[in-house]
């Protein structure tokens, strides 16, 4: 199966790939819980998208509740688990800053996507989908002229919602 005309899939992490911890942060791997259906959804999209990129705000680092080594371990295991399920994640970008820092990398600002484009120069934001569960995720995509998919409540079959939302968007753009 060929890639969808060079399209890139950008995914938020917490609330899209894994369960959010209300009032807390995923600081170590045992706290990371894949949402139901997400692993097969990523596997289904892997042959379709040229790049699959995760972009995630992680201000738990800025709050000193965790460090970058802990986050790197979580992301390494995330990629390994996705690969073992037949999928792939090409890169994970994170913003460690506090929301009050007003940095350029924290969503909805474009810094993480711009870094992804440096690392993968063939990324075309007009041929990209941003799937997220918050207004900040959607604004991030809109700021870069991406097609956006708001995934919604994480408790209602997220894997199926990701597949349905993105399939509909692709059909609308390419159909």
C-alpha positions in Angstrom: 0.0 0.0 0.0 1.4 3.4 -0.9 1.5 6.5 1.2 -1.4 8.9 0.8 0.4 11.4 -1.5 3.1 12.2 1.1 0.8 13.0 3.9 1.9 13.3 7.5 -0.1 12.4 10.6 0.6 14.4 13.8 -0.8 13.0 17.0 -1.1 14.5 20.4 -0.2 12.0 23.2 -2.2 12.4 26.4 -5.9 11.8 25.8 -5.3 10.5 22.3 -2.7 7.7 22.6 -2.8 7.2 26.4 -5.1 7.9 29.2 -4.7 11.2 30.9 -4.1 11.3 34.6 -6.5 14.0 35.9 -4.6 16.6 37.9 -1.3 14.7 37.4 1.3 13.7 34.7 2.4 10.4 33.4 5.9 10.4 35.0 7.0 6.8 34.7 6.1 3.9 32.3 3.9 2.0 34.7 1.5 5.0 34.7 1.3 5.0 30.9 -1.9 3.3 29.8 -2.7 3.0 26.1 -6.3 3.9 25.3 -8.4 1.0 23.9 -8.0 0.5 20.2 -5.1 3.0 19.7 -2.4 0.4 19.0 -4.4 -1.2 16.1 -5.4 2.3 14.9 -1.7 3.4 14.6 -0.9 0.1 13.0 -3.6 0.7 10.4 -2.3 4.2 9.6 1.4 3.2 9.4 1.4 2.1 5.8 -0.8 5.0 4.8 1.1 8.0 6.1 4.6 8.9 5.1 5.4 10.2 8.6 3.7 9.7 11.9 4.8 12.3 14.5 3.8 12.7 18.1 3.7 16.3 19.5 3.1 16.7 23.2 3.2 19.4 25.8 5.0 18.0 28.9 5.1 20.8 31.5 5.6 18.2 34.2 9.3 18.6 33.4 9.0 22.4 33.8 7.3 21.8 37.2 10.2 19.5 38.1 7.8 16.6 38.7 9.8 14.5 36.3 12.9 14.9 34.2 13.8 14.4 30.5 15.3 11.0 31.1 12.1 9.7 32.5 10.2 11.1 29.5 12.7 9.6 27.1 12.1 6.2 28.7 8.4 6.6 28.4 8.7 7.6 24.7 11.2 4.8 23.9 8.8 2.2 25.4 5.8 3.9 23.6 7.6 3.5 20.2 8.6 -0.1 21.0 5.1 -1.1 22.0 3.6 0.6 18.9 6.2 -1.3 16.7 5.5 -4.6 18.4 1.8 -4.0 17.5 2.7 -3.5 13.8 2.7 0.3 13.8 5.3 3.0 13.8 6.0 6.4 15.2 8.7 8.2 13.3 9.5 10.9 15.9 8.2 12.3 19.2 8.6 16.0 20.0 7.8 17.5 23.3 7.7 20.9 25.0 9.0 20.8 28.6 8.1 24.4 29.4 5.4 25.8 31.6 2.3 27.2 30.0 3.3 30.6 31.5 6.7 30.6 29.8 5.1 31.6 26.4 7.7 29.6 24.5 7.5 28.9 20.7 7.4 25.1 21.1 4.3 24.8 23.4 1.2 24.0 21.5 -0.7 25.8 20.0 2.6 27.5 18.9 4.2 25.8 15.9 7.7 25.0 17.3 7.4 21.3 17.5 6.0 21.0 13.9 8.7 23.3 12.6 11.4 21.1 14.2 9.7 18.1 12.6 9.9 19.8 9.3 13.6 20.4 9.8 14.1 16.8 10.6 11.8 15.6 7.8 12.1 18.2 5.1 9.5 16.6 2.9 6.7 17.4 5.5 4.1 19.7 3.9 1.7 21.1 6.5 -1.0 21.4 3.9 -0.7 17.6 3.5 -0.8 16.9 7.2 -3.5 15.9 9.7 -3.3 16.9 13.4 -5.4 14.6 15.6 -5.8 15.9 19.2 -8.3 16.1 22.0 -8.0 19.8 23.1 -8.5 23.2 21.6 -4.8 23.8 21.9 -4.1 20.7 19.7 -6.6 21.9 17.1 -5.3 25.4 17.1 -1.8 24.1 16.6 -2.9 22.3 13.4 -4.9 25.3 12.2 -1.9 27.6 12.8 0.0 25.5 10.3 -2.8 25.1 7.8 -3.2 21.4 8.7 -6.4 19.4 8.4 -7.5 18.8 12.0 -9.4 16.0 13.8 -10.7 16.6 17.3 -10.8 13.1 18.8 -13.0 14.1 21.8 -13.6 12.1 25.0 -11.0 9.5 25.6 -13.5 7.1 27.2 -15.5 6.5 24.1 -13.6 4.0 21.9 -10.6 6.2 21.0 -9.1 3.9 18.5 -12.3 3.7 16.5 -12.8 7.5 16.8 -9.2 8.1 15.5 -9.7 5.8 12.5 -13.2 7.2 11.7 -12.1 10.9 12.1 -9.0 10.6 10.1 -10.6 8.4 7.4 -13.3 10.9 6.9 -10.9 13.8 6.7 -8.8 11.9 4.1 -11.8 11.0 2.1 -12.9 14.7 2.2 -9.5 15.9 1.1 -8.6 13.3 -1.5 -12.0 11.7 -2.4 
